[in-house]
Amino acid sequence: MYVLNHNPIRKYYIVRNTNRLILQYKKDFPGEVKELKYRLLLMILKVLFFEKDKKINLYICTEDTVILKKINLVN
């Protein structure tokens, strides 16, 4: 497993764009959406366990909490 210590702003855009893809294509491509959800969860776990500046990075990764709830990634 490798950890990419991206800038928090870049992480925000990765998460935001992934959420938009999930919302737009969840009905048409359920297999790919499942993979995208898995990657988001993996990114959050990597931040928790391996990255520096966990507080700001976790905040950035969970910025779109409302969207994450809509796609059932977070209860």
PDB file of N, H, CA, C and O in Angstrom:
ATOM      1  N   MET A   1       0.846  -1.167   0.000  1.00  0.00           N
ATOM      2  CA  MET A   1       0.000   0.000   0.000  1.00  0.00           C
ATOM      3  C   MET A   1       0.893   1.232   0.000  1.00  0.00           C
ATOM      4  O   MET A   1       1.906   1.271   0.699  1.00  0.00           O
ATOM      5  N   TYR A   2       0.528   2.209  -0.763  1.00  0.00           N
ATOM      6  H   TYR A   2      -0.294   2.177  -1.331  1.00  0.00           H
ATOM      7  CA  TYR A   2       1.290   3.442  -0.815  1.00  0.00           C
ATOM      8  C   TYR A   2       0.395   4.609  -0.420  1.00  0.00           C
ATOM      9  O   TYR A   2      -0.819   4.577  -0.624  1.00  0.00           O
ATOM     10  N   VAL A   3       1.008   5.625   0.142  1.00  0.00           N
ATOM     11  H   VAL A   3       1.994   5.650   0.307  1.00  0.00           H
ATOM     12  CA  VAL A   3       0.278   6.793   0.603  1.00  0.00           C
ATOM     13  C   VAL A   3       0.767   8.004  -0.180  1.00  0.00           C
ATOM     14  O   VAL A   3       1.964   8.287  -0.227  1.00  0.00           O
ATOM     15  N   LEU A   4      -0.156   8.698  -0.779  1.00  0.00           N
ATOM     16  H   LEU A   4      -1.128   8.468  -0.741  1.00  0.00           H
ATOM     17  CA  LEU A   4       0.182   9.925  -1.500  1.00  0.00           C
ATOM     18  C   LEU A   4      -0.162  11.102  -0.607  1.00  0.00           C
ATOM     19  O   LEU A   4      -1.336  11.358  -0.339  1.00  0.00           O
ATOM     20  N   ASN A   5       0.835  11.805  -0.154  1.00  0.00           N
ATOM     21  H   ASN A   5       1.788  11.596  -0.372  1.00  0.00           H
ATOM     22  CA  ASN A   5       0.605  12.941   0.724  1.00  0.00           C
ATOM     23  C   ASN A   5       0.282  14.185  -0.102  1.00  0.00           C
ATOM     24  O   ASN A   5       1.095  15.100  -0.240  1.00  0.00           O
ATOM     25  N   HIS A   6      -0.936  14.183  -0.646  1.00  0.00           N
ATOM     26  H   HIS A   6      -1.596  13.440  -0.534  1.00  0.00           H
ATOM     27  CA  HIS A   6      -1.367  15.318  -1.454  1.00  0.00           C
ATOM     28  C   HIS A   6      -1.643  16.526  -0.573  1.00  0.00           C
ATOM     29  O   HIS A   6      -1.935  16.410   0.617  1.00  0.00           O
ATOM     30  N   ASN A   7      -1.541  17.671  -1.195  1.00  0.00           N
ATOM     31  H   ASN A   7      -1.304  17.766  -2.162  1.00  0.00           H
ATOM     32  CA  ASN A   7      -1.946  18.921  -0.586  1.00  0.00           C
ATOM     33  C   ASN A   7      -3.427  18.806  -0.208  1.00  0.00           C
ATOM     34  O   ASN A   7      -4.198  18.219  -0.967  1.00  0.00           O
ATOM     35  N   PRO A   8      -3.848  19.351   0.943  1.00  0.00           N
ATOM     36  CA  PRO A   8      -5.263  19.257   1.338  1.00  0.00           C
ATOM     37  C   PRO A   8      -6.241  19.815   0.303  1.00  0.00           C
ATOM     38  O   PRO A   8      -7.353  19.305   0.161  1.00  0.00           O
ATOM     39  N   ILE A   9      -5.836  20.843  -0.406  1.00  0.00           N
ATOM     40  H   ILE A   9      -4.933  21.257  -0.291  1.00  0.00           H
ATOM     41  CA  ILE A   9      -6.724  21.394  -1.438  1.00  0.00           C
ATOM     42  C   ILE A   9      -6.915  20.393  -2.571  1.00  0.00           C
ATOM     43  O   ILE A   9      -8.019  20.249  -3.097  1.00  0.00           O
ATOM     44  N   ARG A  10      -5.855  19.711  -2.942  1.00  0.00           N
ATOM     45  H   ARG A  10      -4.958  19.828  -2.515  1.00  0.00           H
ATOM     46  CA  ARG A  10      -5.976  18.694  -3.986  1.00  0.00           C
ATOM     47  C   ARG A  10      -6.869  17.549  -3.513  1.00  0.00           C
ATOM     48  O   ARG A  10      -7.683  17.031  -4.278  1.00  0.00           O
ATOM     49  N   LYS A  11      -6.711  17.158  -2.247  1.00  0.00           N
ATOM     50  H   LYS A  11      -6.050  17.578  -1.626  1.00  0.00           H
ATOM     51  CA  LYS A  11      -7.577  16.107  -1.694  1.00  0.00           C
ATOM     52  C   LYS A  11      -9.037  16.519  -1.747  1.00  0.00           C
ATOM     53  O   LYS A  11      -9.906  15.717  -2.088  1.00  0.00           O
ATOM     54  N   TYR A  12      -9.304  17.777  -1.409  1.00  0.00           N
ATOM     55  H   TYR A  12      -8.599  18.429  -1.132  1.00  0.00           H
ATOM     56  CA  TYR A  12     -10.681  18.266  -1.450  1.00  0.00           C
ATOM     57  C   TYR A  12     -11.275  18.083  -2.847  1.00  0.00           C
ATOM     58  O   TYR A  12     -12.396  17.595  -2.987  1.00  0.00           O
ATOM     59  N   TYR A  13     -10.531  18.468  -3.868  1.00  0.00           N
ATOM     60  H   TYR A  13      -9.619  18.864  -3.754  1.00  0.00           H
ATOM     61  CA  TYR A  13     -11.041  18.354  -5.233  1.00  0.00           C
ATOM     62  C   TYR A  13     -11.182  16.897  -5.674  1.00  0.00           C
ATOM     63  O   TYR A  13     -12.105  16.562  -6.416  1.00  0.00           O
ATOM     64  N   ILE A  14     -10.284  16.043  -5.227  1.00  0.00           N
ATOM     65  H   ILE A  14      -9.535  16.316  -4.624  1.00  0.00           H
ATOM     66  CA  ILE A  14     -10.422  14.612  -5.541  1.00  0.00           C
ATOM     67  C   ILE A  14     -11.724  14.078  -4.954  1.00  0.00           C
ATOM     68  O   ILE A  14     -12.487  13.399  -5.641  1.00  0.00           O
ATOM     69  N   VAL A  15     -11.975  14.385  -3.684  1.00  0.00           N
ATOM     70  H   VAL A  15     -11.355  14.937  -3.126  1.00  0.00           H
ATOM     71  CA  VAL A  15     -13.193  13.914  -3.018  1.00  0.00           C
ATOM     72  C   VAL A  15     -14.433  14.535  -3.649  1.00  0.00           C
ATOM     73  O   VAL A  15     -15.414  13.838  -3.906  1.00  0.00           O
ATOM     74  N   ARG A  16     -14.395  15.832  -3.898  1.00  0.00           N
ATOM     75  H   ARG A  16     -13.598  16.399  -3.690  1.00  0.00           H
ATOM     76  CA  ARG A  16     -15.544  16.513  -4.494  1.00  0.00           C
ATOM     77  C   ARG A  16     -15.893  15.946  -5.862  1.00  0.00           C
ATOM     78  O   ARG A  16     -17.059  15.670  -6.143  1.00  0.00           O
ATOM     79  N   ASN A  17     -14.896  15.773  -6.703  1.00  0.00           N
ATOM     80  H   ASN A  17     -13.949  15.998  -6.474  1.00  0.00           H
ATOM     81  CA  ASN A  17     -15.152  15.265  -8.053  1.00  0.00           C
ATOM     82  C   ASN A  17     -15.601  13.812  -8.027  1.00  0.00           C
ATOM     83  O   ASN A  17     -16.444  13.408  -8.828  1.00  0.00           O
ATOM     84  N   THR A  18     -15.048  13.029  -7.119  1.00  0.00           N
ATOM     85  H   THR A  18     -14.363  13.357  -6.469  1.00  0.00           H
ATOM     86  CA  THR A  18     -15.483  11.638  -6.991  1.00  0.00           C
ATOM     87  C   THR A  18     -16.936  11.581  -6.547  1.00  0.00           C
ATOM     88  O   THR A  18     -17.711  10.778  -7.064  1.00  0.00           O
ATOM     89  N   ASN A  19     -17.312  12.425  -5.594  1.00  0.00           N
ATOM     90  H   ASN A  19     -16.682  13.078  -5.174  1.00  0.00           H
ATOM     91  CA  ASN A  19     -18.708  12.464  -5.149  1.00  0.00           C
ATOM     92  C   ASN A  19     -19.647  12.838  -6.292  1.00  0.00           C
ATOM     93  O   ASN A  19     -20.731  12.269  -6.424  1.00  0.00           O
ATOM     94  N   ARG A  20     -19.236  13.779  -7.101  1.00  0.00           N
ATOM     95  H   ARG A  20     -18.356  14.241  -6.994  1.00  0.00           H
ATOM     96  CA  ARG A  20     -20.076  14.168  -8.247  1.00  0.00           C
ATOM     97  C   ARG A  20     -20.227  13.031  -9.245  1.00  0.00           C
ATOM     98  O   ARG A  20     -21.313  12.819  -9.785  1.00  0.00           O
ATOM     99  N   LEU A  21     -19.152  12.303  -9.492  1.00  0.00           N
ATOM    100  H   LEU A  21     -18.270  12.476  -9.053  1.00  0.00           H
ATOM    101  CA  LEU A  21     -19.236  11.139 -10.382  1.00  0.00           C
ATOM    102  C   LEU A  21     -20.186  10.090  -9.823  1.00  0.00           C
ATOM    103  O   LEU A  21     -20.994   9.516 -10.552  1.00  0.00           O
ATOM    104  N   ILE A  22     -20.079   9.848  -8.524  1.00  0.00           N
ATOM    105  H   ILE A  22     -19.422  10.315  -7.932  1.00  0.00           H
ATOM    106  CA  ILE A  22     -20.938   8.848  -7.887  1.00  0.00           C
ATOM    107  C   ILE A  22     -22.402   9.242  -8.013  1.00  0.00           C
ATOM    108  O   ILE A  22     -23.239   8.420  -8.389  1.00  0.00           O
ATOM    109  N   LEU A  23     -22.711  10.479  -7.706  1.00  0.00           N
ATOM    110  H   LEU A  23     -22.032  11.146  -7.400  1.00  0.00           H
ATOM    111  CA  LEU A  23     -24.104  10.917  -7.788  1.00  0.00           C
ATOM    112  C   LEU A  23     -24.632  10.887  -9.218  1.00  0.00           C
ATOM    113  O   LEU A  23     -25.794  10.550  -9.444  1.00  0.00           O
ATOM    114  N   GLN A  24     -23.797  11.230 -10.169  1.00  0.00           N
ATOM    115  H   GLN A  24     -22.852  11.503  -9.986  1.00  0.00           H
ATOM    116  CA  GLN A  24     -24.249  11.297 -11.557  1.00  0.00           C
ATOM    117  C   GLN A  24     -24.422   9.909 -12.183  1.00  0.00           C
ATOM    118  O   GLN A  24     -25.328   9.710 -12.992  1.00  0.00           O
ATOM    119  N   TYR A  25     -23.574   8.959 -11.824  1.00  0.00           N
ATOM    120  H   TYR A  25     -22.837   9.121 -11.168  1.00  0.00           H
ATOM    121  CA  TYR A  25     -23.564   7.674 -12.530  1.00  0.00           C
ATOM    122  C   TYR A  25     -23.953   6.470 -11.679  1.00  0.00           C
ATOM    123  O   TYR A  25     -23.741   5.331 -12.095  1.00  0.00           O
ATOM    124  N   LYS A  26     -24.524   6.704 -10.484  1.00  0.00           N
ATOM    125  H   LYS A  26     -24.697   7.630 -10.146  1.00  0.00           H
ATOM    126  CA  LYS A  26     -24.808   5.578  -9.594  1.00  0.00           C
ATOM    127  C   LYS A  26     -25.827   4.592 -10.174  1.00  0.00           C
ATOM    128  O   LYS A  26     -25.756   3.400  -9.875  1.00  0.00           O
ATOM    129  N   LYS A  27     -26.751   5.048 -10.976  1.00  0.00           N
ATOM    130  H   LYS A  27     -26.809   6.017 -11.219  1.00  0.00           H
ATOM    131  CA  LYS A  27     -27.753   4.151 -11.565  1.00  0.00           C
ATOM    132  C   LYS A  27     -27.220   3.447 -12.815  1.00  0.00           C
ATOM    133  O   LYS A  27     -27.554   2.289 -13.066  1.00  0.00           O
ATOM    134  N   ASP A  28     -26.407   4.132 -13.584  1.00  0.00           N
ATOM    135  H   ASP A  28     -26.136   5.073 -13.381  1.00  0.00           H
ATOM    136  CA  ASP A  28     -25.927   3.585 -14.853  1.00  0.00           C
ATOM    137  C   ASP A  28     -24.747   2.626 -14.686  1.00  0.00           C
ATOM    138  O   ASP A  28     -24.621   1.659 -15.436  1.00  0.00           O
ATOM    139  N   PHE A  29     -23.885   2.893 -13.707  1.00  0.00           N
ATOM    140  H   PHE A  29     -23.987   3.680 -13.097  1.00  0.00           H
ATOM    141  CA  PHE A  29     -22.672   2.098 -13.528  1.00  0.00           C
ATOM    142  C   PHE A  29     -22.477   1.717 -12.060  1.00  0.00           C
ATOM    143  O   PHE A  29     -21.562   2.223 -11.411  1.00  0.00           O
ATOM    144  N   PRO A  30     -23.324   0.835 -11.531  1.00  0.00           N
ATOM    145  CA  PRO A  30     -23.235   0.518 -10.095  1.00  0.00           C
ATOM    146  C   PRO A  30     -21.919  -0.139  -9.690  1.00  0.00           C
ATOM    147  O   PRO A  30     -21.459   0.072  -8.568  1.00  0.00           O
ATOM    148  N   GLY A  31     -21.309  -0.913 -10.551  1.00  0.00           N
ATOM    149  H   GLY A  31     -21.683  -1.084 -11.463  1.00  0.00           H
ATOM    150  CA  GLY A  31     -20.036  -1.557 -10.219  1.00  0.00           C
ATOM    151  C   GLY A  31     -18.916  -0.544 -10.070  1.00  0.00           C
ATOM    152  O   GLY A  31     -18.111  -0.627  -9.142  1.00  0.00           O
ATOM    153  N   GLU A  32     -18.867   0.403 -10.977  1.00  0.00           N
ATOM    154  H   GLU A  32     -19.520   0.471 -11.731  1.00  0.00           H
ATOM    155  CA  GLU A  32     -17.831   1.434 -10.912  1.00  0.00           C
ATOM    156  C   GLU A  32     -18.053   2.359  -9.723  1.00  0.00           C
ATOM    157  O   GLU A  32     -17.096   2.810  -9.094  1.00  0.00           O
ATOM    158  N   VAL A  33     -19.316   2.641  -9.416  1.00  0.00           N
ATOM    159  H   VAL A  33     -20.094   2.275  -9.927  1.00  0.00           H
ATOM    160  CA  VAL A  33     -19.639   3.490  -8.266  1.00  0.00           C
ATOM    161  C   VAL A  33     -19.193   2.806  -6.971  1.00  0.00           C
ATOM    162  O   VAL A  33     -18.688   3.459  -6.058  1.00  0.00           O
ATOM    163  N   LYS A  34     -19.380   1.509  -6.902  1.00  0.00           N
ATOM    164  H   LYS A  34     -19.790   0.979  -7.644  1.00  0.00           H
ATOM    165  CA  LYS A  34     -18.930   0.764  -5.723  1.00  0.00           C
ATOM    166  C   LYS A  34     -17.410   0.891  -5.570  1.00  0.00           C
ATOM    167  O   LYS A  34     -16.908   1.061  -4.458  1.00  0.00           O
ATOM    168  N   GLU A  35     -16.692   0.809  -6.669  1.00  0.00           N
ATOM    169  H   GLU A  35     -17.100   0.670  -7.571  1.00  0.00           H
ATOM    170  CA  GLU A  35     -15.236   0.968  -6.644  1.00  0.00           C
ATOM    171  C   GLU A  35     -14.840   2.370  -6.194  1.00  0.00           C
ATOM    172  O   GLU A  35     -13.898   2.526  -5.417  1.00  0.00           O
ATOM    173  N   LEU A  36     -15.551   3.395  -6.676  1.00  0.00           N
ATOM    174  H   LEU A  36     -16.316   3.269  -7.308  1.00  0.00           H
ATOM    175  CA  LEU A  36     -15.256   4.771  -6.272  1.00  0.00           C
ATOM    176  C   LEU A  36     -15.497   4.973  -4.770  1.00  0.00           C
ATOM    177  O   LEU A  36     -14.713   5.641  -4.096  1.00  0.00           O
ATOM    178  N   LYS A  37     -16.585   4.392  -4.251  1.00  0.00           N
ATOM    179  H   LYS A  37     -17.222   3.850  -4.798  1.00  0.00           H
ATOM    180  CA  LYS A  37     -16.858   4.477  -2.818  1.00  0.00           C
ATOM    181  C   LYS A  37     -15.744   3.816  -2.021  1.00  0.00           C
ATOM    182  O   LYS A  37     -15.309   4.335  -0.994  1.00  0.00           O
ATOM    183  N   TYR A  38     -15.286   2.664  -2.505  1.00  0.00           N
ATOM    184  H   TYR A  38     -15.639   2.242  -3.339  1.00  0.00           H
ATOM    185  CA  TYR A  38     -14.193   1.951  -1.841  1.00  0.00           C
ATOM    186  C   TYR A  38     -12.928   2.807  -1.827  1.00  0.00           C
ATOM    187  O   TYR A  38     -12.234   2.864  -0.812  1.00  0.00           O
ATOM    188  N   ARG A  39     -12.628   3.461  -2.924  1.00  0.00           N
ATOM    189  H   ARG A  39     -13.192   3.415  -3.748  1.00  0.00           H
ATOM    190  CA  ARG A  39     -11.430   4.305  -2.995  1.00  0.00           C
ATOM    191  C   ARG A  39     -11.512   5.496  -2.056  1.00  0.00           C
ATOM    192  O   ARG A  39     -10.512   5.884  -1.451  1.00  0.00           O
ATOM    193  N   LEU A  40     -12.714   6.085  -1.931  1.00  0.00           N
ATOM    194  H   LEU A  40     -13.526   5.770  -2.423  1.00  0.00           H
ATOM    195  CA  LEU A  40     -12.881   7.185  -0.985  1.00  0.00           C
ATOM    196  C   LEU A  40     -12.649   6.720   0.447  1.00  0.00           C
ATOM    197  O   LEU A  40     -11.959   7.377   1.226  1.00  0.00           O
ATOM    198  N   LEU A  41     -13.231   5.589   0.774  1.00  0.00           N
ATOM    199  H   LEU A  41     -13.791   5.055   0.141  1.00  0.00           H
ATOM    200  CA  LEU A  41     -13.047   5.042   2.114  1.00  0.00           C
ATOM    201  C   LEU A  41     -11.585   4.724   2.371  1.00  0.00           C
ATOM    202  O   LEU A  41     -11.074   4.995   3.458  1.00  0.00           O
ATOM    203  N   LEU A  42     -10.913   4.160   1.398  1.00  0.00           N
ATOM    204  H   LEU A  42     -11.327   3.940   0.515  1.00  0.00           H
ATOM    205  CA  LEU A  42      -9.486   3.848   1.530  1.00  0.00           C
ATOM    206  C   LEU A  42      -8.663   5.119   1.717  1.00  0.00           C
ATOM    207  O   LEU A  42      -7.713   5.131   2.501  1.00  0.00           O
ATOM    208  N   MET A  43      -9.015   6.185   1.008  1.00  0.00           N
ATOM    209  H   MET A  43      -9.786   6.176   0.372  1.00  0.00           H
ATOM    210  CA  MET A  43      -8.303   7.448   1.167  1.00  0.00           C
ATOM    211  C   MET A  43      -8.431   7.962   2.604  1.00  0.00           C
ATOM    212  O   MET A  43      -7.452   8.418   3.194  1.00  0.00           O
ATOM    213  N   ILE A  44      -9.634   7.884   3.157  1.00  0.00           N
ATOM    214  H   ILE A  44     -10.429   7.513   2.677  1.00  0.00           H
ATOM    215  CA  ILE A  44      -9.859   8.336   4.525  1.00  0.00           C
ATOM    216  C   ILE A  44      -9.071   7.484   5.511  1.00  0.00           C
ATOM    217  O   ILE A  44      -8.495   8.016   6.460  1.00  0.00           O
ATOM    218  N   LEU A  45      -9.036   6.169   5.304  1.00  0.00           N
ATOM    219  H   LEU A  45      -9.504   5.737   4.534  1.00  0.00           H
ATOM    220  CA  LEU A  45      -8.276   5.293   6.190  1.00  0.00           C
ATOM    221  C   LEU A  45      -6.777   5.562   6.104  1.00  0.00           C
ATOM    222  O   LEU A  45      -6.078   5.521   7.117  1.00  0.00           O
ATOM    223  N   LYS A  46      -6.287   5.833   4.910  1.00  0.00           N
ATOM    224  H   LYS A  46      -6.854   5.866   4.087  1.00  0.00           H
ATOM    225  CA  LYS A  46      -4.863   6.156   4.756  1.00  0.00           C
ATOM    226  C   LYS A  46      -4.513   7.437   5.500  1.00  0.00           C
ATOM    227  O   LYS A  46      -3.457   7.536   6.124  1.00  0.00           O
ATOM    228  N   VAL A  47      -5.408   8.414   5.427  1.00  0.00           N
ATOM    229  H   VAL A  47      -6.266   8.333   4.920  1.00  0.00           H
ATOM    230  CA  VAL A  47      -5.177   9.662   6.158  1.00  0.00           C
ATOM    231  C   VAL A  47      -5.123   9.367   7.654  1.00  0.00           C
ATOM    232  O   VAL A  47      -4.239   9.854   8.359  1.00  0.00           O
ATOM    233  N   LEU A  48      -6.073   8.566   8.131  1.00  0.00           N
ATOM    234  H   LEU A  48      -6.791   8.171   7.558  1.00  0.00           H
ATOM    235  CA  LEU A  48      -6.129   8.241   9.558  1.00  0.00           C
ATOM    236  C   LEU A  48      -4.865   7.562  10.064  1.00  0.00           C
ATOM    237  O   LEU A  48      -4.383   7.877  11.153  1.00  0.00           O
ATOM    238  N   PHE A  49      -4.337   6.655   9.300  1.00  0.00           N
ATOM    239  H   PHE A  49      -4.728   6.399   8.416  1.00  0.00           H
ATOM    240  CA  PHE A  49      -3.243   5.820   9.796  1.00  0.00           C
ATOM    241  C   PHE A  49      -1.845   6.247   9.365  1.00  0.00           C
ATOM    242  O   PHE A  49      -0.880   5.949  10.068  1.00  0.00           O
ATOM    243  N   PHE A  50      -1.703   6.927   8.245  1.00  0.00           N
ATOM    244  H   PHE A  50      -2.487   7.170   7.673  1.00  0.00           H
ATOM    245  CA  PHE A  50      -0.362   7.118   7.703  1.00  0.00           C
ATOM    246  C   PHE A  50       0.070   8.556   7.454  1.00  0.00           C
ATOM    247  O   PHE A  50       1.270   8.824   7.398  1.00  0.00           O
ATOM    248  N   GLU A  51      -0.850   9.478   7.306  1.00  0.00           N
ATOM    249  H   GLU A  51      -1.826   9.261   7.352  1.00  0.00           H
ATOM    250  CA  GLU A  51      -0.452  10.807   6.883  1.00  0.00           C
ATOM    251  C   GLU A  51      -0.214  11.761   8.047  1.00  0.00           C
ATOM    252  O   GLU A  51      -0.742  11.588   9.146  1.00  0.00           O
ATOM    253  N   LYS A  52       0.595  12.765   7.765  1.00  0.00           N
ATOM    254  H   LYS A  52       1.024  12.905   6.872  1.00  0.00           H
ATOM    255  CA  LYS A  52       0.796  13.850   8.711  1.00  0.00           C
ATOM    256  C   LYS A  52      -0.383  14.806   8.584  1.00  0.00           C
ATOM    257  O   LYS A  52      -1.139  14.745   7.615  1.00  0.00           O
ATOM    258  N   ASP A  53      -0.531  15.668   9.544  1.00  0.00           N
ATOM    259  H   ASP A  53       0.084  15.717  10.332  1.00  0.00           H
ATOM    260  CA  ASP A  53      -1.614  16.660   9.534  1.00  0.00           C
ATOM    261  C   ASP A  53      -2.978  15.993   9.361  1.00  0.00           C
ATOM    262  O   ASP A  53      -3.766  16.378   8.497  1.00  0.00           O
ATOM    263  N   LYS A  54      -3.240  15.001  10.184  1.00  0.00           N
ATOM    264  H   LYS A  54      -2.599  14.689  10.886  1.00  0.00           H
ATOM    265  CA  LYS A  54      -4.479  14.237  10.086  1.00  0.00           C
ATOM    266  C   LYS A  54      -5.717  15.117  10.225  1.00  0.00           C
ATOM    267  O   LYS A  54      -6.705  14.927   9.516  1.00  0.00           O
ATOM    268  N   LYS A  55      -5.657  16.068  11.129  1.00  0.00           N
ATOM    269  H   LYS A  55      -4.855  16.222  11.705  1.00  0.00           H
ATOM    270  CA  LYS A  55      -6.838  16.884  11.417  1.00  0.00           C
ATOM    271  C   LYS A  55      -7.326  17.642  10.176  1.00  0.00           C
ATOM    272  O   LYS A  55      -8.503  17.562   9.825  1.00  0.00           O
ATOM    273  N   ILE A  56      -6.448  18.357   9.530  1.00  0.00           N
ATOM    274  H   ILE A  56      -5.492  18.422   9.815  1.00  0.00           H
ATOM    275  CA  ILE A  56      -6.860  19.130   8.349  1.00  0.00           C
ATOM    276  C   ILE A  56      -7.218  18.206   7.188  1.00  0.00           C
ATOM    277  O   ILE A  56      -8.171  18.478   6.458  1.00  0.00           O
ATOM    278  N   ASN A  57      -6.478  17.134   7.009  1.00  0.00           N
ATOM    279  H   ASN A  57      -5.704  16.913   7.602  1.00  0.00           H
ATOM    280  CA  ASN A  57      -6.765  16.217   5.904  1.00  0.00           C
ATOM    281  C   ASN A  57      -8.087  15.490   6.101  1.00  0.00           C
ATOM    282  O   ASN A  57      -8.823  15.289   5.135  1.00  0.00           O
ATOM    283  N   LEU A  58      -8.404  15.090   7.331  1.00  0.00           N
ATOM    284  H   LEU A  58      -7.806  15.253   8.115  1.00  0.00           H
ATOM    285  CA  LEU A  58      -9.694  14.447   7.575  1.00  0.00           C
ATOM    286  C   LEU A  58     -10.836  15.432   7.375  1.00  0.00           C
ATOM    287  O   LEU A  58     -11.883  15.075   6.835  1.00  0.00           O
ATOM    288  N   TYR A  59     -10.639  16.649   7.800  1.00  0.00           N
ATOM    289  H   TYR A  59      -9.788  16.940   8.238  1.00  0.00           H
ATOM    290  CA  TYR A  59     -11.670  17.666   7.581  1.00  0.00           C
ATOM    291  C   TYR A  59     -11.920  17.847   6.093  1.00  0.00           C
ATOM    292  O   TYR A  59     -13.069  17.907   5.653  1.00  0.00           O
ATOM    293  N   ILE A  60     -10.858  17.933   5.329  1.00  0.00           N
ATOM    294  H   ILE A  60      -9.926  17.884   5.686  1.00  0.00           H
ATOM    295  CA  ILE A  60     -10.982  18.100   3.883  1.00  0.00           C
ATOM    296  C   ILE A  60     -11.667  16.890   3.252  1.00  0.00           C
ATOM    297  O   ILE A  60     -12.533  17.051   2.391  1.00  0.00           O
ATOM    298  N   CYS A  61     -11.293  15.691   3.667  1.00  0.00           N
ATOM    299  H   CYS A  61     -10.590  15.560   4.366  1.00  0.00           H
ATOM    300  CA  CYS A  61     -11.874  14.472   3.075  1.00  0.00           C
ATOM    301  C   CYS A  61     -13.347  14.318   3.422  1.00  0.00           C
ATOM    302  O   CYS A  61     -14.088  13.687   2.668  1.00  0.00           O
ATOM    303  N   THR A  62     -13.788  14.875   4.539  1.00  0.00           N
ATOM    304  H   THR A  62     -13.187  15.387   5.151  1.00  0.00           H
ATOM    305  CA  THR A  62     -15.183  14.718   4.942  1.00  0.00           C
ATOM    306  C   THR A  62     -15.967  16.014   4.790  1.00  0.00           C
ATOM    307  O   THR A  62     -17.045  16.154   5.369  1.00  0.00           O
ATOM    308  N   GLU A  63     -15.450  16.946   4.032  1.00  0.00           N
ATOM    309  H   GLU A  63     -14.575  16.832   3.561  1.00  0.00           H
ATOM    310  CA  GLU A  63     -16.097  18.245   3.810  1.00  0.00           C
ATOM    311  C   GLU A  63     -17.509  18.083   3.252  1.00  0.00           C
ATOM    312  O   GLU A  63     -18.423  18.791   3.675  1.00  0.00           O
ATOM    313  N   ASP A  64     -17.691  17.191   2.340  1.00  0.00           N
ATOM    314  H   ASP A  64     -16.948  16.616   1.996  1.00  0.00           H
ATOM    315  CA  ASP A  64     -18.999  17.001   1.697  1.00  0.00           C
ATOM    316  C   ASP A  64     -19.809  15.929   2.419  1.00  0.00           C
ATOM    317  O   ASP A  64     -20.253  14.962   1.799  1.00  0.00           O
ATOM    318  N   THR A  65     -19.999  16.094   3.714  1.00  0.00           N
ATOM    319  H   THR A  65     -19.638  16.880   4.217  1.00  0.00           H
ATOM    320  CA  THR A  65     -20.702  15.085   4.506  1.00  0.00           C
ATOM    321  C   THR A  65     -22.110  14.854   3.993  1.00  0.00           C
ATOM    322  O   THR A  65     -22.585  13.719   3.990  1.00  0.00           O
ATOM    323  N   VAL A  66     -22.779  15.893   3.565  1.00  0.00           N
ATOM    324  H   VAL A  66     -22.394  16.816   3.567  1.00  0.00           H
ATOM    325  CA  VAL A  66     -24.148  15.748   3.066  1.00  0.00           C
ATOM    326  C   VAL A  66     -24.161  14.862   1.829  1.00  0.00           C
ATOM    327  O   VAL A  66     -25.021  13.990   1.702  1.00  0.00           O
ATOM    328  N   ILE A  67     -23.230  15.071   0.929  1.00  0.00           N
ATOM    329  H   ILE A  67     -22.531  15.779   1.033  1.00  0.00           H
ATOM    330  CA  ILE A  67     -23.165  14.258  -0.282  1.00  0.00           C
ATOM    331  C   ILE A  67     -22.818  12.818   0.066  1.00  0.00           C
ATOM    332  O   ILE A  67     -23.393  11.889  -0.500  1.00  0.00           O
ATOM    333  N   LEU A  68     -21.881  12.624   0.992  1.00  0.00           N
ATOM    334  H   LEU A  68     -21.414  13.379   1.452  1.00  0.00           H
ATOM    335  CA  LEU A  68     -21.514  11.264   1.385  1.00  0.00           C
ATOM    336  C   LEU A  68     -22.712  10.535   1.983  1.00  0.00           C
ATOM    337  O   LEU A  68     -22.871   9.334   1.765  1.00  0.00           O
ATOM    338  N   LYS A  69     -23.552  11.235   2.730  1.00  0.00           N
ATOM    339  H   LYS A  69     -23.423  12.211   2.908  1.00  0.00           H
ATOM    340  CA  LYS A  69     -24.744  10.600   3.283  1.00  0.00           C
ATOM    341  C   LYS A  69     -25.712  10.205   2.172  1.00  0.00           C
ATOM    342  O   LYS A  69     -26.368   9.167   2.257  1.00  0.00           O
ATOM    343  N   LYS A  70     -25.802  11.029   1.137  1.00  0.00           N
ATOM    344  H   LYS A  70     -25.270  11.872   1.068  1.00  0.00           H
ATOM    345  CA  LYS A  70     -26.710  10.731   0.023  1.00  0.00           C
ATOM    346  C   LYS A  70     -26.312   9.450  -0.710  1.00  0.00           C
ATOM    347  O   LYS A  70     -27.175   8.740  -1.225  1.00  0.00           O
ATOM    348  N   ILE A  71     -25.011   9.152  -0.761  1.00  0.00           N
ATOM    349  H   ILE A  71     -24.310   9.729  -0.343  1.00  0.00           H
ATOM    350  CA  ILE A  71     -24.562   7.959  -1.490  1.00  0.00           C
ATOM    351  C   ILE A  71     -24.355   6.775  -0.547  1.00  0.00           C
ATOM    352  O   ILE A  71     -23.805   5.743  -0.934  1.00  0.00           O
ATOM    353  N   ASN A  72     -24.809   6.946   0.705  1.00  0.00           N
ATOM    354  H   ASN A  72     -25.256   7.784   1.018  1.00  0.00           H
ATOM    355  CA  ASN A  72     -24.749   5.885   1.704  1.00  0.00           C
ATOM    356  C   ASN A  72     -23.337   5.401   2.002  1.00  0.00           C
ATOM    357  O   ASN A  72     -23.138   4.219   2.283  1.00  0.00           O
ATOM    358  N   LEU A  73     -22.368   6.282   1.946  1.00  0.00           N
ATOM    359  H   LEU A  73     -22.530   7.242   1.718  1.00  0.00           H
ATOM    360  CA  LEU A  73     -21.004   5.907   2.318  1.00  0.00           C
ATOM    361  C   LEU A  73     -20.813   6.116   3.823  1.00  0.00           C
ATOM    362  O   LEU A  73     -20.057   5.391   4.468  1.00  0.00           O
ATOM    363  N   VAL A  74     -21.504   7.108   4.365  1.00  0.00           N
ATOM    364  H   VAL A  74     -22.118   7.697   3.841  1.00  0.00           H
ATOM    365  CA  VAL A  74     -21.448   7.401   5.785  1.00  0.00           C
ATOM    366  C   VAL A  74     -22.875   7.337   6.309  1.00  0.00           C
ATOM    367  O   VAL A  74     -23.788   7.873   5.681  1.00  0.00           O
ATOM    368  N   ASN A  75     -23.078   6.690   7.447  1.00  0.00           N
ATOM    369  H   ASN A  75     -22.336   6.254   7.957  1.00  0.00           H
ATOM    370  CA  ASN A  75     -24.432   6.573   8.015  1.00  0.00           C
ATOM    371  C   ASN A  75     -24.879   7.837   8.678  1.00  0.00           C
ATOM    372  O   ASN A  75     -25.991   7.900   9.202  1.00  0.00           O
TER     373      ASN A  75
END
